[in-house]
Amino acid sequence: AMDYASNGSLSTVLEIHMGMVDRGADLSVLSQYPLEREICFAPLTGMEVLSTSVSGSVLLIKTRLNVNLRSLTIEQVIAKRHGMVKEMCENLEHEVRSILTGDSWKSLMPPGSTVDPISDDEAAILRQTVQEVTFARLQAVTKHDPQAFNKDAFLQEKIAEA
């Protein structure tokens, strides 16, 4: 690499030291130039500069790879707000289920309501209908591309819908 880079123009050569954990995937079998020993690094691989030196017109940068296995992936970071809304909707579904269990759903009636009591069969149908409509609306809130939830206005709109 140094011979190729030393052809007179300004060049940069990266000397990369890899350990067993942060070793990338060997792409020789897929490469047009298999003798170049190309490597594909894992997602979230960082390079730590160990030293730099100049030799003629070539800047040599010695680095070491670091793979952060605890950091979230880009996809996970992008999906964070979507996940928050999804969890909120799941909690709302749980609350609806809880309210519709037993007679507690009757607390949804306005105080002093003069509505005639309904039969157990009618109550079961009403509970089932309320649950289906509510769950369908909550599921519709989360059926969007996770990236869309990173726009504040869209996020607020979906939270209000829920």
Disulfide bonds with the S-S distance in Angstrom:
none
